[in-house]
Amino acid sequence: MELRFNDFNKSQNPYANRFHNKLKEKGANFATGIPCGVLKYFINNFEIDKNFIHLPAQSEPEAVGIAAGAYLGSKIPVVYMQNSGMLKSTNEISSLLIPCEIPFLFVVTYRGCSGENTPQHLVGGKLTKKVLEQLDIFYKELEEDNIEETVSGSYDFINEKKKPAVILIKRGWSSYKGKSNETSSEPKIPNKRLEYGSKSVISNILSKVYNRTSKSSKKMKREVALDSIINSTSSGDAIFSTTGLISRSLYERYDSPNQFYNVGSFGLVSSLGLGFAVSKPKTRTIVIDGDASILTNFGTLVTIGYSNPKNLTHIVLDNNAYASCTEEISCSDTAKIPFVAALQGYSAVYIVNTEEGLKEAIEESKEVEGPILINTYIGLGGRRDFKRPLNLPYITKRFKNYFNEK
């Protein structure tokens, strides 16, 4: 069989079309992931089908977070990636999806399986099924003659076990060759290109940054900042909080069904908020992040800017440290988070360091279309003995139902 995975022909594979239609029959309507040439037909169908929200990610873990947020927004997501990326996402699967009972389908290229000799894939190929078995996740290899039963079996597992399922796709899974006259070597080029060195572009970026910092040397504490945020929101706002002391503080002092605590999958709270905001465009979505958290998933600024969710407010509590650990320093003092956000397309960026400045920025942000970043400098220290949110399936279901009923 002649394999043709190096050309750009992506359309009208009848087997991929059958697969796509079966996904739609099961209700799938949201897709995200990282491309692999073996998946080109599947990705093309997500791109052209107007019944799907298709949101490309910058990394496989980020795709997991986006899809989880979409699930909380009552979408039925599909995530595509190579098995190397799935192995990279094992933490997100085991610390977010499984404990929170967030189930959706992974469509995964099975590289390094029997018959492949590319050395960079061989170890991952040997690990793929073993890891899925250890996670107790259903998997099945896709063939031309088992499409319907593979998709149906995957969703039966998802619905019964409330866990993800994985469909593995080998290189050369379909004998379909496509039409050679559709082949093109021309990549897609965005219509817009920024001349980054021009003064007008730099001025435009800087015009979106509002510096509201005070010369006061006294920094507000984490709980003061959290109090200001919560007191400036309503019960109709969806609130996502990052791993560690931020979520624990909110859970103990302000627990509410409109709050989702991202206790695992460190760094993904912004991706969760993005997936939700895109799925629920009429719901104001507040992401409470930390500087170390966002640096762990820095590409999220690109995805958020690209996706342009007008209902998203992204608040970063920046103390230049991994404060939930033992206050080891982060690199936020040199990362220039506010300016990167402005460069990537956030519509407004506020820099604050006082309670008054934070309150003013939040109130102003209510009148501005997002995405909006509020970079809030805070001090170290504060309570560390907050109770932990432990009943994660309950919290997840409560959050999802709360906004699904609205």
Secondary structure in CASP SS format (residue, H / E / C, confidence):
PFRMAT SS
TARGET T0000
AUTHOR 0000-0000-0000
METHOD secondary structure of the structure
MODEL  1
M C 1.00
E C 1.00
L C 1.00
R C 1.00
F C 1.00
N C 1.00
D C 1.00
F C 1.00
N C 1.00
K C 1.00
S C 1.00
Q C 1.00
N C 1.00
P H 1.00
Y H 1.00
A H 1.00
N H 1.00
R H 1.00
F H 1.00
H H 1.00
N H 1.00
K H 1.00
L H 1.00
K H 1.00
E H 1.00
K C 1.00
G C 1.00
A C 1.00
N C 1.00
F E 1.00
A E 1.00
T E 1.00
G E 1.00
I C 1.00
P C 1.00
C C 1.00
G H 1.00
V H 1.00
L H 1.00
K H 1.00
Y H 1.00
F H 1.00
I H 1.00
N H 1.00
N H 1.00
F H 1.00
E H 1.00
I H 1.00
D C 1.00
K C 1.00
N C 1.00
F C 1.00
I E 1.00
H E 1.00
L C 1.00
P C 1.00
A C 1.00
Q C 1.00
S C 1.00
E H 1.00
P H 1.00
E H 1.00
A H 1.00
V H 1.00
G H 1.00
I H 1.00
A H 1.00
A H 1.00
G H 1.00
A H 1.00
Y H 1.00
L H 1.00
G C 1.00
S C 1.00
K C 1.00
I C 1.00
P E 1.00
V E 1.00
V E 1.00
Y E 1.00
M E 1.00
Q E 1.00
N H 1.00
S H 1.00
G H 1.00
M H 1.00
L H 1.00
K H 1.00
S C 1.00
T H 1.00
N H 1.00
E H 1.00
I H 1.00
S H 1.00
S H 1.00
L H 1.00
L H 1.00
I H 1.00
P H 1.00
C H 1.00
E C 1.00
I C 1.00
P C 1.00
F C 1.00
L E 1.00
F E 1.00
V E 1.00
V E 1.00
T E 1.00
Y C 1.00
R C 1.00
G C 1.00
C C 1.00
S C 1.00
G C 1.00
E C 1.00
N C 1.00
T C 1.00
P H 1.00
Q H 1.00
H H 1.00
L H 1.00
V H 1.00
G H 1.00
G H 1.00
K H 1.00
L H 1.00
T H 1.00
K H 1.00
K H 1.00
V H 1.00
L H 1.00
E H 1.00
Q H 1.00
L C 1.00
D C 1.00
I C 1.00
F E 1.00
Y E 1.00
K E 1.00
E E 1.00
L C 1.00
E C 1.00
E C 1.00
D C 1.00
N C 1.00
I H 1.00
E H 1.00
E H 1.00
T H 1.00
V H 1.00
S H 1.00
G H 1.00
S H 1.00
Y H 1.00
D H 1.00
F H 1.00
I H 1.00
N H 1.00
E H 1.00
K H 1.00
K C 1.00
K C 1.00
P C 1.00
A E 1.00
V E 1.00
I E 1.00
L E 1.00
I E 1.00
K C 1.00
R C 1.00
G C 1.00
W C 1.00
S C 1.00
S C 1.00
Y C 1.00
K C 1.00
G C 1.00
K C 1.00
S H 1.00
N H 1.00
E H 1.00
T C 1.00
S C 1.00
S C 1.00
E C 1.00
P C 1.00
K C 1.00
I C 1.00
P C 1.00
N C 1.00
K C 1.00
R C 1.00
L C 1.00
E C 1.00
Y C 1.00
G C 1.00
S C 1.00
K H 1.00
S H 1.00
V H 1.00
I H 1.00
S H 1.00
N H 1.00
I H 1.00
L H 1.00
S H 1.00
K C 1.00
V E 1.00
Y E 1.00
N E 1.00
R C 1.00
T C 1.00
S C 1.00
K C 1.00
S C 1.00
S C 1.00
K C 1.00
K C 1.00
M C 1.00
K C 1.00
R H 1.00
E H 1.00
V H 1.00
A H 1.00
L H 1.00
D H 1.00
S H 1.00
I H 1.00
I H 1.00
N H 1.00
S C 1.00
T C 1.00
S C 1.00
S C 1.00
G C 1.00
D C 1.00
A E 1.00
I E 1.00
F E 1.00
S E 1.00
T C 1.00
T C 1.00
G C 1.00
L H 1.00
I H 1.00
S H 1.00
R H 1.00
S H 1.00
L H 1.00
Y H 1.00
E H 1.00
R H 1.00
Y H 1.00
D C 1.00
S C 1.00
P C 1.00
N C 1.00
Q E 1.00
F E 1.00
Y E 1.00
N C 1.00
V C 1.00
G C 1.00
S C 1.00
F C 1.00
G C 1.00
L C 1.00
V H 1.00
S H 1.00
S H 1.00
L H 1.00
G H 1.00
L H 1.00
G H 1.00
F H 1.00
A H 1.00
V H 1.00
S H 1.00
K C 1.00
P C 1.00
K C 1.00
T C 1.00
R C 1.00
T E 1.00
I E 1.00
V E 1.00
I E 1.00
D E 1.00
G E 1.00
D H 1.00
A H 1.00
S H 1.00
I H 1.00
L H 1.00
T H 1.00
N C 1.00
F C 1.00
G C 1.00
T H 1.00
L H 1.00
V H 1.00
T H 1.00
I H 1.00
G H 1.00
Y H 1.00
S H 1.00
N C 1.00
P C 1.00
K C 1.00
N C 1.00
L E 1.00
T E 1.00
H E 1.00
I E 1.00
V E 1.00
L E 1.00
D E 1.00
N C 1.00
N C 1.00
A E 1.00
Y E 1.00
A C 1.00
S C 1.00
C C 1.00
T C 1.00
E C 1.00
E E 1.00
I E 1.00
S C 1.00
C C 1.00
S H 1.00
D H 1.00
T H 1.00
A H 1.00
K C 1.00
I H 1.00
P H 1.00
F H 1.00
V H 1.00
A H 1.00
A H 1.00
L H 1.00
Q H 1.00
G C 1.00
Y C 1.00
S C 1.00
A E 1.00
V E 1.00
Y E 1.00
I E 1.00
V E 1.00
N C 1.00
T C 1.00
E H 1.00
E H 1.00
G H 1.00
L H 1.00
K H 1.00
E H 1.00
A H 1.00
I H 1.00
E H 1.00
E H 1.00
S H 1.00
K C 1.00
E C 1.00
V C 1.00
E C 1.00
G C 1.00
P C 1.00
I E 1.00
L E 1.00
I E 1.00
N E 1.00
T E 1.00
Y E 1.00
I C 1.00
G C 1.00
L C 1.00
G C 1.00
G C 1.00
R C 1.00
R C 1.00
D C 1.00
F C 1.00
K C 1.00
R C 1.00
P C 1.00
L C 1.00
N C 1.00
L H 1.00
P H 1.00
Y H 1.00
I H 1.00
T H 1.00
K H 1.00
R H 1.00
F H 1.00
K H 1.00
N H 1.00
Y H 1.00
F H 1.00
N H 1.00
E C 1.00
K C 1.00
END
